[in-house]
Amino acid sequence: MFRFASPIFFALVIFLFLILFLKIRRKDISQLRTASLKKIDTFSPTFGVWISKVLPALKYLAVLLLITALARPQLGNQKTNVSTEGINIILALDLSESMRALDFKRDNEIVTRLDAVKGVVSDFILQRQGDRIGMVVFGSNAFTQLPLTRDYNTIAFMLEKLKIGAAGPTTAIGDAIGISLKRLEDIKAKSNIIILLTDGKSNAGQISWQDASDIAAQRGVKIYTIGVGTKGKAPYLENTIFGQRYVYKPVDVDLDALKTIAKKTNAVFYAAKDTAALKGIYDRINALEKTKVEVEKWVEYKELYPWFLITGLLLLGVQIFLVNTRFLRIP
């Protein structure tokens, strides 16, 4: 942010231009008629002649810089202080093989379910203010991708790096909830929520989804569940002996389990059949789980006037030196 702390001093510029106008007018009135000197104009002026013409402008430029210095130009950096306890949010994302299904669109292009999720979740992250967000990914196993943090840019970066199958081909919903609950214990907050997104049925892991959701309910942790896709068959791009072909495979998201988890933890279940529905879901969760944030803003200004002052004084000094030495005029 740039500003002048004392802009009233720019009124002096009016007097500067008034003096310059009167001087030019007086010079025009006092000119003498002489014989024509047109032929002399064909000679190239020397460097000294050019300097002598510039000297008057140098003086006015120096004065203008000094006036600018009086106006105190300042460059400021805006600071923001966020004072809030915030909410702890764990994003539990399914990376099982079924997330390769090509039944979603992103920017009018057909993409995998995971790619559609990445875009929507990234927008959700950047809408939060003051909350700590962590990320747990799961397939056959569940693990912490990122602990609770307020560094939203890092979360978005890590989200974009997720790969299908990185946690195994099957789906361990119970383990995902268990790891998420463990992460929520790291930092205390007035509210803890888990946003669990999956497109499959829990068929792996050491903890059942029933036991994990019971523990979450006992601890007062809400689990918003999102079922991605629909039951039936979905297209996959597979490598065959004839090259890459679309193959339709059966998929089966356990909607009943997700509804039970959400109801048991006093949260909400959502079904996302396309990207628009998925975005709407995260928007609704964003509206439901709001944090009261107290934001204090102020600006620290750095004074720039010394640069204008020093430059103006140097130019004025050079001008005074030259007009009293090399370019001295005798009346």
C-alpha positions as a printed NumPy array, in Angstrom:
array([[  0.   ,   0.   ,   0.   ],
       [  1.421,   3.363,  -1.067],
       [  0.36 ,   6.737,   0.321],
       [  1.483,  10.301,   1.092],
       [  1.286,  11.101,   4.812],
       [  1.204,  14.898,   4.231],
       [ -0.223,  15.466,   0.733],
       [ -1.078,  19.113,   1.588],
       [  2.492,  20.07 ,   0.697],
       [  1.723,  19.36 ,  -2.956],
       [ -0.031,  22.745,  -2.915],
       [  3.488,  24.183,  -3.244],
       [  3.611,  22.72 ,  -6.76 ],
       [  1.045,  25.333,  -7.8  ],
       [  3.407,  28.114,  -6.718],
       [  6.273,  26.357,  -8.498],
       [  4.396,  26.309, -11.808],
       [  3.234,  29.912, -11.246],
       [  6.844,  31.068, -10.84 ],
       [  7.855,  29.129, -13.945],
       [  4.985,  30.654, -15.955],
       [  5.855,  34.225, -14.898],
       [  9.522,  33.681, -15.707],
       [  8.749,  32.407, -19.216],
       [  6.358,  35.306, -19.832],
       [  8.902,  37.873, -18.636],
       [ 11.509,  36.349, -20.931],
       [  9.181,  36.637, -23.927],
       [  8.493,  40.328, -23.178],
       [ 12.163,  41.208, -22.703],
       [ 13.371,  39.591, -25.939],
       [ 15.249,  41.897, -28.355],
       [ 14.82 ,  41.864, -32.101],
       [ 18.052,  40.777, -33.817],
       [ 19.206,  39.839, -37.263],
       [ 18.329,  36.328, -38.483],
       [ 20.525,  33.524, -37.095],
       [ 18.892,  30.681, -39.051],
       [ 22.129,  29.552, -40.687],
       [ 23.764,  29.061, -37.296],
       [ 21.055,  26.495, -36.458],
       [ 22.676,  24.072, -38.916],
       [ 25.601,  23.573, -36.527],
       [ 25.236,  20.748, -33.977],
       [ 25.161,  22.054, -30.39 ],
       [ 28.024,  20.981, -28.17 ],
       [ 27.564,  18.951, -24.976],
       [ 28.132,  22.122, -22.962],
       [ 25.342,  23.939, -24.8  ],
       [ 22.988,  21.004, -24.154],
       [ 23.833,  21.048, -20.437],
       [ 23.212,  24.802, -20.242],
       [ 19.702,  24.268, -21.612],
       [ 18.982,  21.477, -19.126],
       [ 20.187,  23.357, -16.021],
       [ 16.98 ,  25.393, -15.456],
       [ 14.868,  22.227, -15.671],
       [ 17.266,  20.526, -13.235],
       [ 16.523,  23.194, -10.654],
       [ 12.761,  22.791, -10.95 ],
       [ 13.051,  18.993, -10.86 ],
       [ 15.074,  19.255,  -7.645],
       [ 12.459,  21.517,  -6.061],
       [  9.687,  19.103,  -7.129],
       [ 11.542,  16.216,  -5.478],
       [ 11.943,  18.26 ,  -2.272],
       [  8.208,  19.018,  -2.239],
       [  7.508,  15.287,  -2.698],
       [  9.776,  14.578,   0.271],
       [  7.762,  17.065,   2.373],
       [  4.605,  15.133,   1.418],
       [  6.209,  12.039,   3.034],
       [  5.663,   9.144,   0.606],
       [  5.213,   5.845,   2.47 ],
       [  5.029,   2.192,   1.49 ],
       [  2.953,   0.003,   3.809],
       [  2.551,  -3.71 ,   4.462],
       [ -0.851,  -4.836,   5.717],
       [ -0.74 ,  -7.165,   8.707],
       [ -3.582,  -9.42 ,   9.842],
       [ -3.947, -10.937,  13.283],
       [ -6.478, -13.79 ,  13.54 ],
       [ -7.692, -14.493,  17.053],
       [ -9.794, -17.676,  17.275],
       [ -9.838, -21.146,  18.765],
       [-11.061, -22.51 ,  15.43 ],
       [-12.387, -25.915,  14.448],
       [-10.351, -29.052,  13.877],
       [-11.267, -30.63 ,  10.539],
       [ -9.946, -33.946,   9.228],
       [-10.47 , -34.669,   5.543],
       [-10.644, -38.452,   5.169],
       [-10.331, -39.3  ,   1.456],
       [-10.725, -42.646,  -0.276],
       [ -7.829, -43.57 ,  -2.63 ],
       [ -9.009, -47.092,  -3.464],
       [ -8.984, -48.382,  -7.043],
       [-12.675, -47.61 ,  -7.54 ],
       [-11.827, -43.87 ,  -7.452],
       [-10.475, -44.352, -11.009],
       [-14.023, -44.461, -12.354],
       [-14.543, -41.871, -15.11 ],
       [-18.064, -40.68 , -14.323],
       [-17.327, -37.091, -13.201],
       [-16.446, -33.879, -15.03 ],
       [-14.025, -31.082, -14.145],
       [-13.831, -27.973, -16.332],
       [-16.03 , -29.756, -18.921],
       [-13.585, -32.681, -19.183],
       [-14.267, -36.254, -18.085],
       [-12.024, -37.025, -15.1  ],
       [-11.639, -39.669, -12.424],
       [-13.618, -39.391,  -9.234],
       [-10.45 , -38.477,  -7.353],
       [ -9.595, -35.611,  -9.728],
       [-13.107, -34.209,  -9.314],
       [-12.75 , -34.469,  -5.533],
       [ -9.387, -32.668,  -5.598],
       [-10.82 , -29.562,  -7.256],
       [-13.836, -29.317,  -4.961],
       [-11.937, -30.029,  -1.729],
       [ -9.244, -27.5  ,  -2.676],
       [-11.915, -24.787,  -2.989],
       [-13.355, -25.841,   0.38 ],
       [ -9.936, -25.565,   2.074],
       [ -9.32 , -22.051,   0.786],
       [-12.72 , -20.891,   2.103],
       [-11.843, -21.731,   5.71 ],
       [-10.407, -19.109,   8.049],
       [ -8.706, -19.834,  11.345],
       [ -9.465, -23.578,  11.348],
       [ -6.892, -26.342,  11.567],
       [ -7.231, -28.883,   8.764],
       [ -5.597, -32.291,   8.522],
       [ -5.749, -35.025,   5.899],
       [ -6.116, -38.794,   6.236],
       [ -6.125, -41.056,   3.171],
       [ -7.245, -44.638,   3.036],
       [ -7.56 , -47.712,   0.86 ],
       [ -6.634, -51.122,   2.229],
       [ -4.795, -49.155,   4.922],
       [ -5.268, -45.709,   6.411],
       [ -2.528, -43.206,   7.227],
       [ -2.016, -39.523,   7.972],
       [ -1.182, -37.533,   4.865],
       [ -0.947, -34.24 ,   6.782],
       [ -1.431, -33.423,  10.49 ],
       [ -3.631, -30.548,  11.643],
       [ -2.346, -27.23 ,  10.34 ],
       [ -3.466, -23.742,   9.309],
       [ -1.111, -23.721,   6.328],
       [ -3.862, -23.997,   3.712],
       [ -1.512, -23.655,   0.746],
       [  0.446, -26.71 ,   1.909],
       [ -2.79 , -28.673,   2.376],
       [ -3.904, -27.798,  -1.155],
       [ -0.462, -28.77 ,  -2.501],
       [ -0.517, -32.157,  -0.734],
       [ -4.076, -32.74 ,  -1.932],
       [ -3.037, -32.302,  -5.556],
       [ -0.268, -34.9  ,  -5.1  ],
       [ -2.639, -37.709,  -4.025],
       [ -2.597, -40.801,  -6.239],
       [ -5.154, -43.571,  -6.623],
       [ -4.019, -46.869,  -5.101],
       [ -1.379, -45.25 ,  -2.869],
       [ -3.033, -46.794,   0.208],
       [ -4.083, -50.08 ,  -1.401],
       [ -6.924, -51.231,  -3.664],
       [ -9.664, -51.957,  -1.089],
       [-11.534, -49.777,   1.442],
       [-10.878, -49.555,   5.196],
       [-13.459, -47.052,   6.428],
       [-13.13 , -48.056,  10.093],
       [ -9.358, -47.55 ,  10.098],
       [ -9.799, -44.167,   8.383],
       [-12.125, -43.005,  11.16 ],
       [ -9.736, -44.384,  13.807],
       [ -6.689, -42.558,  12.401],
       [ -8.757, -39.374,  12.037],
       [ -9.815, -39.552,  15.698],
       [ -6.173, -40.007,  16.684],
       [ -5.177, -36.867,  14.774],
       [ -7.967, -34.868,  16.419],
       [ -6.454, -35.688,  19.816],
       [ -3.232, -33.865,  18.88 ],
       [ -4.659, -30.347,  19.329],
       [ -7.666, -29.482,  21.467],
       [-10.467, -27.426,  19.923],
       [-14.023, -26.425,  20.778],
       [-15.302, -28.497,  17.842],
       [-13.93 , -31.522,  15.978],
       [-15.302, -32.835,  12.697],
       [-14.373, -35.467,  10.132],
       [-15.444, -35.247,   6.493],
       [-15.325, -38.82 ,   5.225],
       [-15.52 , -39.305,   1.449],
       [-15.693, -42.738,  -0.158],
       [-17.171, -44.505,  -3.163],
       [-17.002, -48.032,  -1.819],
       [-17.931, -50.508,   0.883],
       [-15.798, -51.14 ,   3.958],
       [-14.033, -54.443,   3.193],
       [-10.618, -54.084,   4.832],
       [ -8.889, -52.81 ,   7.96 ],
       [ -8.571, -53.788,  11.61 ],
       [-11.454, -51.695,  13.014],
       [-15.052, -51.993,  11.887],
       [-16.836, -48.836,  10.87 ],
       [-19.454, -49.571,  13.543],
       [-16.916, -49.57 ,  16.389],
       [-15.066, -46.53 ,  15.007],
       [-18.268, -44.485,  14.69 ],
       [-19.284, -45.463,  18.252],
       [-15.979, -44.078,  19.567],
       [-16.464, -40.874,  17.542],
       [-19.974, -40.442,  18.992],
       [-18.649, -40.915,  22.544],
       [-16.02 , -38.205,  21.954],
       [-18.495, -35.78 ,  20.423],
       [-16.822, -35.836,  16.996],
       [-19.141, -35.227,  14.051],
       [-18.535, -37.336,  10.933],
       [-20.008, -35.862,   7.759],
       [-20.142, -38.682,   5.211],
       [-20.134, -38.305,   1.433],
       [-20.942, -41.187,  -0.882],
       [-19.398, -40.612,  -4.315],
       [-20.926, -42.099,  -7.467],
       [-23.859, -44.45 ,  -7.778],
       [-24.509, -48.144,  -7.505],
       [-24.276, -50.178, -10.68 ],
       [-21.534, -49.94 , -13.281],
       [-19.061, -47.128, -13.985],
       [-16.602, -46.613, -16.887],
       [-12.873, -47.237, -16.37 ],
       [-10.021, -46.702, -18.836],
       [ -8.157, -50.009, -19.06 ],
       [ -5.119, -51.198, -21.016],
       [ -6.091, -54.143, -23.243],
       [ -4.414, -56.02 , -26.077],
       [ -6.24 , -53.611, -28.389],
       [ -4.937, -50.523, -26.548],
       [ -6.77 , -48.374, -24.03 ],
       [-10.487, -49.11 , -23.901],
       [-13.399, -48.053, -21.71 ],
       [-14.566, -50.945, -19.597],
       [-17.648, -50.841, -17.398],
       [-17.185, -52.384, -13.962],
       [-19.616, -52.796, -11.076],
       [-19.231, -50.352,  -8.179],
       [-21.075, -50.452,  -4.915],
       [-21.005, -47.625,  -2.373],
       [-22.443, -48.62 ,   1.012],
       [-24.897, -45.747,   1.449],
       [-26.579, -47.351,   4.427],
       [-23.305, -47.52 ,   6.374],
       [-22.51 , -43.877,   5.571],
       [-25.983, -42.777,   6.649],
       [-25.611, -44.66 ,   9.924],
       [-22.192, -43.15 ,  10.655],
       [-23.474, -39.61 ,  10.072],
       [-26.655, -40.114,  12.107],
       [-24.791, -41.727,  15.01 ],
       [-22.356, -38.783,  15.262],
       [-25.034, -36.075,  14.9  ],
       [-23.835, -35.076,  11.436],
       [-25.254, -35.333,   7.903],
       [-24.904, -37.818,   5.055],
       [-24.659, -36.601,   1.454],
       [-24.715, -38.414,  -1.899],
       [-22.657, -36.944,  -4.743],
       [-23.501, -38.25 ,  -8.207],
       [-21.645, -35.516, -10.121],
       [-19.2  , -32.636,  -9.613],
       [-21.9  , -30.001,  -9.128],
       [-23.52 , -32.045,  -6.37 ],
       [-20.129, -32.658,  -4.769],
       [-19.35 , -28.924,  -4.713],
       [-22.756, -28.162,  -3.256],
       [-22.109, -30.648,  -0.46 ],
       [-18.845, -29.029,   0.611],
       [-20.497, -25.611,   0.396],
       [-23.244, -26.785,   2.754],
       [-20.725, -28.246,   5.197],
       [-18.783, -24.986,   5.013],
       [-21.947, -23.073,   5.941],
       [-22.864, -25.464,   8.762],
       [-19.459, -25.504,  10.429],
       [-18.618, -21.824,  10.764],
       [-15.941, -20.4  ,  13.037],
       [-16.286, -17.007,  14.665],
       [-13.05 , -15.279,  13.689],
       [-11.848, -12.006,  15.16 ],
       [ -9.608, -10.34 ,  12.607],
       [ -7.496,  -7.325,  13.461],
       [ -5.831,  -5.526,  10.585],
       [ -3.207,  -2.806,  10.623],
       [ -0.628,  -1.397,   8.26 ],
       [  3.074,  -0.835,   8.923],
       [  4.435,   2.014,   6.807],
       [  8.023,   2.528,   5.714],
       [  9.147,   6.119,   5.081],
       [ 10.388,   6.759,   1.519],
       [ 10.958,  10.526,   1.798],
       [ 14.77 ,  10.217,   2.415],
       [ 15.227,   8.965,  -1.162],
       [ 13.386,  11.984,  -2.606],
       [ 15.105,  14.381,  -0.182],
       [ 18.633,  13.139,  -0.932],
       [ 18.031,  13.018,  -4.696],
       [ 16.517,  16.534,  -4.68 ],
       [ 19.395,  17.987,  -2.648],
       [ 21.977,  16.324,  -4.89 ],
       [ 20.352,  17.706,  -8.052],
       [ 20.04 ,  21.152,  -6.484],
       [ 23.679,  21.035,  -5.385],
       [ 24.828,  20.031,  -8.864],
       [ 22.769,  22.81 , -10.432],
       [ 24.132,  25.481,  -8.054],
       [ 27.712,  24.281,  -8.59 ],
       [ 27.455,  24.336, -12.389],
       [ 25.772,  27.744, -12.701],
       [ 28.488,  29.244, -10.499],
       [ 31.448,  27.613, -12.263],
       [ 31.455,  26.236, -15.809],
       [ 28.107,  27.791, -16.753],
       [ 28.441,  31.058, -14.914],
       [ 26.578,  33.845, -16.689],
       [ 27.858,  37.402, -16.51 ],
       [ 25.103,  40.043, -16.896]])
